[in-house]
């Protein structure tokens, strides 16, 4: 699970500062202040790590990529090509890991990692790694630090803090810049397993990062499925139905609500559609007479006829991938949801908070899933319900992190909202959701003035 990140010199962000993450993290704020770019960088890192062909340490994509952000130079803050793009990721490991070859005959145990990277444009404005630094902790105490710097391209520096203090260097096989932003160059002599283990942990946390875009695909009358198991619901939710069918075929059962028994996957999705008031029944059925084709069928209310998803309002089709992704994600994943409330009624927006709390707390086969949810939202109704659930004790305020992004002239900043155990926000920002009281007062004054004019 990601615990913190920081980005510098990326798009709108000169420096985000350290952003602490919780099991449920929500970003609010004005339009065009950089909320989406926080997730875009993580998607860039993911596709860079997953790329089969290594051409550059950072892959900003093309028309066929997970995300397409253009050139490296286009993504630098105010086009500052003379300044490096820097980022820091911190995360907890799913279980304690033993690193070998750090100290002779002594495995080193760790349970958390921090990766700091600096990437600078070369003479051709292509990304070139300046530095990579891993820090490994156990019980919040630093155990190990390994670093590469382009000013010393022939060696790595290793600092061991426990069980004994030890500093040494590792000779590199060549002086080329690292091919991947998270992976050290090859060493001279025997390969050191702990260096590969650090890279593998980075690949694992990025592989388990999923993102659902703000605009999901339109509902389809028929959905193809030939037995494949998608990794996620797709960037635009295009494989949400396939994910439900795959989870059903795998006989996955989850706890879809606190204090409830675990349910088969499709039943759990139907439960939340019902709880949120958009469908009393939901199922996915084969299309009669057509192989490998399925249809999503719903009822608006108990007495209604069953209809195809394509024949209902647009909002249901936008909501379905959100629910599916929140519960379909593999344990220990991080899921970024961009504006999940789009096209939804205010009551359903409030219900989203309940659904996401349940997803963050869900179990699977009796074990905590530890799925982390990061939400970008403009919904006051979502926030109000979330505050209420904190006050009711449904979720602890320590398991929620709320942020407000804003702009001051050319710079954007992010401020953490201080939420207490009663759901109260101590530092409520100006214009978080507009100035409601001013609008109410102005409307009342306008009504009085018009009445006076009509009576004269």
N, C-alpha and C positions, 0 to 999 in steps of 0.2 A: 504494500500500500504506500502510495506517495505521501510523504509527510510535509514537504516544502518544496518550493521552486523559486527561482529568481531569474529574470531576463534583463539584459542590458543591450542597448543599441539595436533593437528589433522593432521594426514598424513604428507604432505610436510610442513605444516605450524607450525612453532614455535609460531609465532604471526603475524596475517595478518594486525594488526592495524585496526582502524575503517575505513570501506569501506562505503562511502556515495553512496546511490542509487538514481537514477532519473527515470522518466517514461520510458526512454530507456537507458539502461546501457550495455556497451559492454566491454568484457575482451579480450585483445589480448595477445600474448606472445609466447615464445618458447614451444616446446613439453616437457611434463613431468615436468612442473613447478607448478602444483597444481591448474590450472584453474578449471578443472572438479571437484576436491574435494570440492570446495566452494559450488557447487550445490549438491554434494553428501551428505554433512552434512544436508542440508535443507531437502532432501528426507528422510534421516534417522530420522530427527525430525518429519516429517510428518507421516511416518509409525509407529513411536513410539506413537504418539498421536492418530492415527486412530485404533491402535490395540485393538481388543475386549478383548483379554486376556492379563493381565498385569503380566509379569514375571520379567521384568527388566525395570528400568526407561528409558533406551535407547535400542531400538531394531535395531540391525544392519543387521537383515534379514537372509533369507535362500534362497534356490533355488526357492521357490514359492513366494517370497516377491517382493515388488515394487523395492527394491534395496537390493543387498546382498554384504556386505562389510566384512564378516567374523566376527572374535571375537572383543571384545572391545579393548583388548591389541594390536591386529594387527593394529588398527587405530590410535594409539598414536604416536606422532612424535618421530622418532628414538627409538620406543619402551620404552619410558620413563614412565613406569608404576608407578613410585613414584611421578609423576607430574599429576595434574588434567587436564582433558579436559574441557576447558572453552569456552563459547560462549555467545554473546550478540546479541539480535534481537531488532530492533526498528521499530515501524510501526505507521501509522496514521489510526485512525478508520474511517469507512465509514461515520459515523455521530456521533455527540456528545452523550456520554453515561452517564447516571446517576448511581452512585454507592450509594447504601443504606447500612445502618448499620455501616458506618465508624464513623460518628458523630451522636449523638442522635438527631432525628427530622430534620436533615439537609442533603439532598442529595448532593453528591459531583459530579460535572460535569467534565468529561475528554474527550479529543479528540485524545490522543496519548499514547502509552505504550512503555516501554522498559523492556525487560526480560533479566536478567543476571543469568547464571547457571554455577555451577562448579560440575564436576562429577569425582570421584577418584576411582581407582581400589581397591576392597577389597582384603582380603587375598586369595580369590579364583580367583582373576583377573577379577571379575565381576563389572560392573558399580554401584557405590553407590553415591547418591546425597550428596554433601558437603554443597551446599548453593543454594538458590533460592531467587532472589530479583526482585520485580516488582517496577517500577517507573511509575506513571501516571501523565500526563501533561494536561494542558489546555492552548491553545494559547502560547505554548512553555515555560510555567511557571510550575514548579513542584508543584503538588498538594498533592501527596501522595507517600509514600514508604512503602512497606511491605516486610519483609525479614525473611527467615528461615536459620539457620546455624546448622550444626551437632554438634557444640560445645555447643549449647543450644537446645537440641532436644525436650524439653518439652514446648517450647513457640515460638510464632511469635512476631516480633517487628514491631510496626506500628508507622510511623511518618507522621503526617498531617501538611502540610505547609500552607494551605489556606482552608477556610476563617479565620482560627485561627491556631496557632501553638499548636500542641498537640502530646504527645508521650505516648504510652501505649503498654502493651504486651497482648497477647492472649494465654491462656493455651491450650495445645494440649491434645487430648484424650489418646494418647500413645506416646511412644518415638521411634517408628519405623521410618526408613528413608522413605522419600516420594516415593510412588510407581511409579509416573510419574514425569518426569523432570520439569514439569511446574505447578504441582498441589500440594498445601500444604496438609499435613496430616489433618485428621479430628480434629475439635476443641472440647473442653469440652462444654457441655450445648448445647444451640441452635445453629444451623448452621448459619453462617454469610454469607449473600447473596453476599457481595462484593468480598469475596474470590473466590466463585464459578464463579462470573462474570469475574474475571481476567483470570481464567483458560479457560472459554468459548471463550474469545476473542483470546487466543492463539490457541485454536483448530480451530477457524474460519480462522485465517490468514494462518495456515498450511494446512487446507483443501483446501483453494483457491490457494495453490502453485501447479503448474503443471510443469512437465519437459519432454522434448522430447529429446531422445538420439540422438547421432551423426549418428548412423547407423539405418536407418528405414527399415521396412520389405520390401521384394521384392513385386512387383505388382502382384495382383491376377486376374485371369480371372473372377471369380465370388466372390461376397462378401455377407455373410449372414446378414440379418437384420429382426428381428421379432417385431420391434416396440419399442425396448429398447432405453433409453436415456443415453448414456455414459457420465461420468463426464468429460472426455477429450478424446483425440485421441489415448491414450495409450502411454506407455513408448517408443515404437518403431513405433508409428503411425498406429498400426494395426486396430484401430477403426475409422480411419479418414472418411471412406465412411459412416459408421454407424452414425457418428456425423453429416455429411451433411444431411442425410436422417432424422435424429431426429430433427435438426434445421428447416428443411423444413416442417415437420409435425407440429411443434410448431408454424409455420408461423413467425419465427424470421426475422426481417428486421433490417439491420445495414447500417450505412454510411461507405462504403468501401473505399472512397477516399475524401479528403478535397474538400469542395465546391460542392460535388455531393449529390444528393438525396439518401435516404436510399433505399437499394435493398433487395429483398428476398435472403436468405443465399446462395443458390446454384448459383444464378446469380452473387453474389459478388465474389465467388470463381472463377467462369469462367472469370469474369472481370480481376482478377489479373493474371490468367494464360495467358490471352491474352496480358495484359500490359507488362508482362515479356517475351513475345515472344515465349512461349513454346506450345501454343495451341490457335487456332482461335475460337474454340468452345469446350465446355465441358458440359457433362450432365451425370446423373446417371439414368439408366433405368432398369426396371425389366427384368430378364432373361425370354424370352418367354417359357411358358410351365413349369416353375419351380417356386414353391412358395417360398417366403422369400429369394430369391436370386437376387442379383443386379449386374450390370456391369457398370464400368466407361468407357465412350466413349468420344473420343476426335478427333479433326481434327487438323492436323499440320498447314494447311492454308486453306483459304476459298474454294479453288477449290479441296481440297483433299477429299478422301473418309473417312468416319467415321471409326475409328478403336478402338479396345479394348486397355485399358491402358497397359495390359500385352504385347501388341505387339509393344509398343513404347520403346524409349530409357529409360535406368534406371533412368536418372536424373529427369524426370517428376514425377515418383513415389516417389522420395526422397523429392521433393519440395512440393507436394500436402499436406502432413501432417503438414508442417511448416505453410503454409497459413491457413489451416483449424484451427489449434490450436490457432494461433494468434487472430482469430476472433471468434472462438467458445467459448473460455474461458469466464466464467461468469464475470460480472462487478466486479471491485475491486480485481481481481485475479493478481497473479504474475506468469509469464510464463518464464521458463528457457529453452533456445534453444541452444543445443550443436551443433556447427559447421553446421548451416543450409545451408551453401554453398556447402557442399560435393556433388560431381558429377555434379556440375553446371558450365556452361560456364561463362566466366568473365562478359558478359553483363547481364546475369541473376543474378549473384552475386551482381552486382551494383543495379539491380532492387529490390533485397531483402531489401535494405535500404529504398527505397520508400514504399514498402509494410509494413514494420514494423513501419515506421513513421505514416502511415495511420492507422494501427491497434492501435497504442498508442493514436491517436487523435480521434478515431471513436466514434460515438454516436449509441445508440440503443433505438428506440422508442423516439427519441428526447432528450435523456439524455446521458451525457458523461459516457463512460464505465469505464474510469480510470483503464484500464488494463495496468499493468507494464510488460515490456519485458526486460529480462536479457539474453544477447547473448554471447556465447563463440565462437570466430571466428579467422581464420587465413587469412581472405580475405582483401587484399589491395584494391580491387575494391569496396568492401562494404564500407570501410572507406572513400575512395575518394568520393563516392556518398553522404555519410552522411555529410562530410565536405561541399560539394557543397550545399546541402539543408540547412545547417545552414547558410551559406553565403547568400543564396537567401531568407532567412527568413521563409522558409517553416516550420522549427522547431527551437525553441529558443535553444541557447547553454546551457541555464539553465535547459532544459528538457532532456539533454544528459549528461551522465557520461561515460568517456572512461578511461580504465585502461590497464596498461602494466605489465604483470607478467614476472619475470626473476629469474635467479638463480645466486647466488654468492657462489661458492664452495658448501657446504652442506645446505645452507639456501636459501629459496626463499623469494621474496618480491614482493609487488604490489605497483605500482606508478600510481597516477592519472595523466592523460594527461590534460594539461591546454588548453582548447579550448575557443577561444574568439568568439565574436558575428559574426566574419567574417569566422568562420570555421578554423582558423589557430591554429596550435598546437605549443605552445611556447617551450615546453620541449620535442621535438621529440627524442625518445630513440634511442640509437645506435642499429642497427640490428633489428629494429621493423619488417621489412619484408625482411631482408637481405640487403646487400650492393650493390644496383643496379648500382650505378655509377662506382664502382670498376669493376664489371662484364663487363660493357660497354667498359671501358677503356682497360681492359685486352683482350677482344675480338678484339678490333681494333688493339692493338699491335700485337696480334697473327696473324691477317690477314696480317699486314705489313711484319712481319718476314717470313711468308710462301711465300708471293709474291717474296720477295728478294731471298729466297732459290730456287724458281722455275725459276727465271731469271738468276741465276748464272750457 
